[in-house]
Each structure stands twice: as structure tokens, then as C-alpha cells.
Amino acid sequence: MSYLNDLNPAQRAAVLYTDGPLLVLAGAGSGKTRVITYKIAYVLDRLGADPAHILAVTFTNKAAEEMRQRVARLLGTDSSRALPWIGTFHGFCARLLRRHIESLHQGYTSDFSIYDEDDQLRLIQTCLREHGLQERMLHPRAIQARISRAKSRGLTPTDLQDDPEWTQTPERALALSIFEQYEQRLRAANALDFDDLLLRAVALLRQERLLCDRYREQFRFILVDEYQDTNRLQLELLLLLAADEPTRVTAKERKHHLCVVGDPDQSIYRWRGADPHNVLEFERYFPNARIVTLEKNYRSTRTILAAANAVIRHNTKRPEKVLWTENEDGPPVGYYAAGTAEEEAEFVVQRIRWHMERDPQAWVAVLYRTNAQSRLFEDACRRAGLPFRIVGGFSFYKRTEIRDVLAYVRLALNPWDDESLRRILNVPPRGIGKKTLDALEHLAHTAQLPLWDALQVALIERQLPERTLESARAFVHLIERLRACAQHGTLAETFRLAIHETGYARALRERTLLATDPLEVENRLQNLEELLGAAAEADERGETVREFVDRMALVSDADDYDPDAPITLMTMHSAKGLEFSTVFIVGLEEGLFPHARSSDDPEELEEERRLFYVAITRAKRQLYLTYARTRRRQGEPTSTTPSRFLRELPSDLLEDLSSTARRSSYTGPTYHSITQIEQFFQEHDRTASLRKSPIAAQGLLREPQGNASPLAPPRFPIGARVRHPHYGVGQIINREETDAFVTLTVAFPGAGKRKFVEGLAPLELVS
């Protein structure tokens, strides 16, 4: 048993105790998984237990496989040797039901199918169609989430008949009807979804007491990892398999040992059904339990742990524990108060570059509260040429609501963009359904017209039903208004119209578009608010609507997410279980983190603080905390209030970088003028003339060919007639020459005046 020498005293005590229920309170980075694996090895090696008497459960198949391999290495044997059953809760329940589900007498047979998330969504879509509902009225993914939350609480449609959460409004009652039909269709298909695996297994063991006793006798040793993430059903499963009966309360009469390992300070999945009370009330559920606390941290510096301890002690509903380490003190926690959210992102990227120049092996994470915050950091990394990856969410510009709004603006700029028209013709729902689109597609194909022109013809010739004609006419007027705004208004005004005047934001709030889950609605609205912020920033840079939309299209199409990149952008929830040499926790502002919805709910606020604790303890060597004094709300700069969590940190742990960040974060040469930039190229044996148009510098403008003289007459003089592929033939009425480029103004009959950059626009001279 030499492997036991690898353990510290607290870990060793947890491994050796097998006389009853055991709760191991394992702080972040304290080796909780090690306790589980060493305990399995100890029970097999020293106590001589039969592998069939051991059940070990965790939450992912990957974690289970790693645990299995570690046990095999400890025992010095091949992992193919007979080992205990190590898997997930769902895997155990599936195996149990394969053997005994027919005993439930609910119509299921042992060859039942297991529906994954995609299967569930398709089935919900079928139920919606059978109710005559469009998916955008009740979104399948939102219904699936609601059904899952109900099942995780052990509730069926029958249990919800008097629940206001499901019956208070017609929409909720409709969702309950879909739930009922979904259950009927599952049973008819002899299929279970993931939540059913837990629900039916618990029902089976409750109903079949002899069967339950049989499994209680078999599993003498039950071990559970990440216990703080268990829900009500998982707790009930453990109570059925491991709780002592009233007649078996003495140590001598106990026939099994339950060991759960977790950390209530890292319970951050309450919204998924996880219940931190499973840890806090462990002794109530399992009397005479022993508690072992793991407080020695092997990951972080003393400074980082001091910060984590200082924050989490403000939570009242937690068992007391204080993380400590034998690691060095490490650098202080960097603190940066940015003037704006854009400045915050620039500081983070500059600091990342500073770290990577000194340590090429640096592994960095930028952690934020919501996915909407990723946009500024994505853009800053791209500008700096730093490779990054996003975990836990799509790139900002690939999110559905962002692409929808961009499609509105693209259609306003170019009515012949058929794909944009198809995307938003009935988004949000306006009564122009698939049949209408099919009719327009047929008309466009028959008459060889763009889809937009086919829509105009259908309106003029009244080829659509009267009700649809009214909706289609309103849609055309909306796009015309948006086109006028794009031509004469600002970027922020254009996108504000595309978000609000189209009814898109209202449809989200009323939960008739994309999502009915309140959290998902809130996240999507935050993403739209961030898009308005991006438009306002572009206004300040002098970008046109077309330039902005083009830039967004290039970002959306770029495949610049390197899975091996040293920089990871992710939400704090996604970071749980990971570690990084350097961590930036950004957006530490009231209403953002802690989130606005937690302000009036003490339990929600404590979970937000636990999330902050998890984020802090991801850092091994260096931690930074940042916030912005102003952040755009609806495209307008709005003052913020620093997060209360910042006030909970001792000031002697912090180093204020706000006044020195730009001076200290980059030590290389800086270039402030064109002359200095040209000098840089000369020093590196390159030739470049940066005094020409920045567009030409990117290779977008044609340079003069051969021996063309700079005094030669212009190719496109005033008065010349030119042809454009979209606008037809027009005449140049103005020509503006600057040091950077030449702008041509062309008048097109029926299309008005248009401006183009000479050499960039697809213009041809007409003789």
C-alpha cells in the first residue's frame, strides 16, 4: 500500500474510513478526485472487496474513464482486469432499467431506446406540428429545458396540473399540453430520455422493495464525486441504496459505506436542478456521518487563496473551511478599473501579450459572466493577432439573434440578398409562413426574378391571400424605412431600428421568438444590447453601415478558433474543473456580476459569490480582476457600479494597475506616425509606402500599371457614363480626391445618387 504515502493526513483519513457515511468537503485544488480513486484502490487491495460490491459514480463519461484508468495504475494492473462499476448516474440507471424496467408495468420493455437531446428536440417539434403550432411560437429547446427541470425534481405532467409555473398563462398551459403529448409519444416509441433514466430508476426501486434490498446488499461501497452537483432524484437514489434502515443504526449492523466528495462552495448549477442542500444537510439524510475537510490546496498561490477565502466567507450557508497551501505567496492580484468596456478588453489583451512574451508556455483564461461579453475580447484578440478559442458558446457574431439582425440590415443594403430575405421574412412571426415563401420562390423561379422583386410583383398583382398581403406590405415598408436609415442615419440608429422597430426584441421579451426560458431570453437580449454597443463604437470610428456589415460577415466566416490556442475565452460556469496559469475575471460590475436577477434573492446572490470563488480558484499563478466605469446599454455609454465582490477583497492583496497599465504592459517599441512605421519596415529589410490609401495598402486598390504618370487624366472623369452590376448605367457627377483615395458620386436613373471608391467599386466605362 505504498500509494497511501502519496496522501496528506486529511486525504489519508478520508481514504481509510469505511465504517459508515462519509462526507469529504474538498476545497478547490485539494485533490478530491484523488480521494475517490485511492479509496477504490484501498477497498480492493486492503479490504479485499469484490469489485461487484463497489459502485462509483460521477457526472461525465470522461471523468469516469479517467477514474477507471487511475485505479488500474494504482493497483499496477491492466484496466481490463475486473474493476468496480465506475460510471455516471445515468449509466447506472440505464443498466438497472435494462434488467428490470418491465417490473414497472408502464408499457416499457427492456429493449427501450434512449433519446439524446437531438432526439428529444425532434420529438418536441413533432408535437408542436401536431398542435398546429410554429416552432417560433413555442421554441423546442426552451420546452425541452422546462421538461428537463420538471423531471429533475421528480415531477410528471400529472403533478403539474395545479402548478402556476405551468398553468398560469395560456402559453404555459400549452407547454404543459406539449409535455403530456411528449410523454405519450415517448411511451409509444418505447423510449426514455436522459431524465427518465433517473426518474424511472427511482420509481422502480421505490416500488420493488425486494429488488431495492437486493441492490443494497450488493453495493457495500458507494462513492460519489462532485456531490454538490446532485439533484433531488440523485439524492433519492442514494437514499434508496445507502441510507441506514431504522433497525440498522449501529456500526456493527451497517453493511455498506457511502462516501461522497464535494464542495458546497463550488455549487454553481442550481439553475440546472443541482441542490447545494444535499451537501449542507448530509447529516440529516445520513445520520452518524463522519465529515473530513480537505483544505490544503495544491494549485494556487497563497495570495490567490487569500482572495478566495476572503470572498467566500461572506456566504452564510456553508460549512466553515479555509484553503491553505505550501506554495509561494506569488504576485498580488492585479486590479484594473477601465474607463470603458473597450479599454478593459484592450488592457486584458495587452497584459496577455506581456505574459506570453515572458512565458511562451503560459495558459491564459478570460472568464466572464455571460456569453454576450465575449465580443469585445474576441475583437481585441483578432486585432492583436493572438490565437484564441471560445468554450461554452458560439462566437458572438455566429449567434442566431445576431445573425438575424444583421440579415435585416444586409437586406436593407441589398434587396437582392435572397438568403437574408429568406432568413427574416417571418422572423419574428408576422403571418408570412412557409406556404407564402414557397409561392414567392415559385414566382421568382418562373419569372427569373430575385425574391425581393417577386415579393413586389405579388403585392402589385395581389397574388397572396388578403391577410398575408397586409403583412407582406408592412414588411416591405419596414425594409424601406431601414434602408433610408442605413443611407442617412448612424450605425447605432440603423441597428436600433433593426432590433426594435422590427418587433424582434419585443418578440423575445414576450417569448414568442427563439426561446421561452427566461434565462435564455435574457442572454439573447444582452447579446442584442452588445451588438448595439458595437455599432455605436463603429460610429465613433467613422465606419459606414456597409463597412460594419462587411466586417461582421468576414468575422462570421473566419475560422480563427484554434483548439490548441493558449488563450481561452469562456464563461465562469464553463471553467469549473479547469486550471490556468493566468486568469482574468472581467466585467466585475453590479448587475453584470453579480447578475441583476440575484439582487433581491439571497440564495441567488450566494450562488453568484460561489461562482466568483470558482473563477478565482482557477488561477495557479496570476489573477486579474477588471471592470469598466462605463459600459454601453442600448448603444449608449452608461455609468456602472463596481461589483460588491471587489469590496469584499482585502486591499493589501491587490495591485492597482489602472494608472500604469499602458506604460507597463508592453515594453517593445511603439510607432505613433507613418514615418516611424516606414522606418520599422526599412529596419526589417522590407519596402512599404504607407502614405498611400489604407485600402490600397491592404491590396484592395489597383496601383497604376506600367509607366502611368500621376499627372495622366483620370480613368473616371466627371461626366463619364459607367455601368454598375446592380444599379445599371449612370453618370459620374462628382469626384473627390484625397491623399487616401478617390470618391466618385454616380447618379443612376431610378436608383438615385451612389458613392463609390475608385478602383474598388465594380464600375465599367460606357462609351
HELIX and SHEET records of a PDB file:
HELIX    1   1 SER A    2  ASP A    6  5                                   5    
HELIX    2   2 PRO A    9  LEU A   16  1                                   8    
HELIX    3   3 LYS A   32  ASP A   45  1                                  14    
HELIX    4   4 PRO A   51  HIS A   53  5                                   3    
HELIX    5   5 ASN A   61  LEU A   75  1                                  15    
HELIX    6   6 PHE A   89  HIS A  100  1                                  12    
HELIX    7   7 ILE A  101  LEU A  104  5                                   4    
HELIX    8   8 GLU A  117  GLU A  130  1                                  14    
HELIX    9   9 PRO A  140  SER A  152  1                                  13    
HELIX   10  10 PRO A  157  LEU A  160  5                                   4    
HELIX   11  11 PRO A  164  THR A  167  1                                   4    
HELIX   12  12 PRO A  170  ALA A  188  1                                  19    
HELIX   13  13 PHE A  194  GLN A  207  1                                  14    
HELIX   14  14 ARG A  209  GLN A  218  1                                  10    
HELIX   15  15 TYR A  227  ASP A  229  5                                   3    
HELIX   16  16 ARG A  232  ALA A  242  1                                  11    
HELIX   17  17 PRO A  264  GLN A  266  5                                   3    
HELIX   18  18 ARG A  270  ARG A  272  5                                   3    
HELIX   19  19 HIS A  277  LEU A  280  1                                   4    
HELIX   20  20 PHE A  282  TYR A  285  1                                   4    
HELIX   21  21 ARG A  302  ILE A  312  1                                  11    
HELIX   22  22 ALA A  341  ARG A  358  1                                  18    
HELIX   23  23 ASN A  371  GLN A  373  5                                   3    
HELIX   24  24 SER A  374  ALA A  384  1                                  11    
HELIX   25  25 PHE A  396  LYS A  398  5                                   3    
HELIX   26  26 THR A  400  LEU A  413  1                                  14    
HELIX   27  27 ASP A  418  ILE A  424  1                                   7    
HELIX   28  28 LYS A  434  ALA A  447  1                                  14    
HELIX   29  29 LEU A  451  ILE A  460  1                                  10    
HELIX   30  30 GLU A  466  HIS A  488  1                                  23    
HELIX   31  31 LEU A  491  ARG A  496  1                                   6    
HELIX   32  32 LEU A  497  GLU A  501  3                                   5    
HELIX   33  33 TYR A  504  ARG A  509  1                                   6    
HELIX   34  34 PRO A  518  ARG A  541  1                                  24    
HELIX   35  35 VAL A  545  ASP A  557  1                                  13    
HELIX   36  36 ALA A  596  SER A  598  5                                   3    
HELIX   37  37 PRO A  602  ILE A  616  1                                  15    
HELIX   38  38 ARG A  644  ARG A  647  1                                   4    
HELIX   39  39 SER A  651  LEU A  653  5                                   3    
HELIX   40  40 ALA A  661  SER A  664  1                                   4    
HELIX   41  41 ILE A  674  GLU A  683  1                                  10    
HELIX   42  42 PRO A  694  ALA A  697  1                                   4    
SHEET    1   A 6 TRP A  85  THR A  88  0                                        
SHEET    2   A 6 ILE A  54  THR A  58  1                                        
SHEET    3   A 6 PHE A 221  VAL A 224  1                                        
SHEET    4   A 6 HIS A 257  GLY A 262  1                                        
SHEET    5   A 6 LEU A  22  ALA A  26  1                                        
SHEET    6   A 6 ARG A 290  LEU A 294  1                                        
SHEET    1   B 2 SER A 113  TYR A 115  0                                        
SHEET    2   B 2 ALA A 191  ASP A 193  1                                        
SHEET    1   C 7 PHE A 388  VAL A 391  0                                        
SHEET    2   C 7 ILE A 567  THR A 571  1                                        
SHEET    3   C 7 VAL A 364  TYR A 368  1                                        
SHEET    4   C 7 PHE A 580  ILE A 585  1                                        
SHEET    5   C 7 ALA A 619  ARG A 633  1                                        
SHEET    6   C 7 VAL A 333  THR A 340  1                                        
SHEET    7   C 7 LEU A 654  ASP A 656  1                                        
SHEET    1   D 6 PHE A 388  VAL A 391  0                                        
SHEET    2   D 6 ILE A 567  THR A 571  1                                        
SHEET    3   D 6 VAL A 364  TYR A 368  1                                        
SHEET    4   D 6 PHE A 580  ILE A 585  1                                        
SHEET    5   D 6 ALA A 619  ARG A 633  1                                        
SHEET    6   D 6 GLU A 636  SER A 639 -1                                        
SHEET    1   E 5 GLY A 752  VAL A 757  0                                        
SHEET    2   E 5 VAL A 742  PHE A 748 -1                                        
SHEET    3   E 5 GLY A 728  GLU A 737 -1                                        
SHEET    4   E 5 ARG A 721  HIS A 724 -1                                        
SHEET    5   E 5 GLU A 764  VAL A 766 -1                                        
END                                                                             
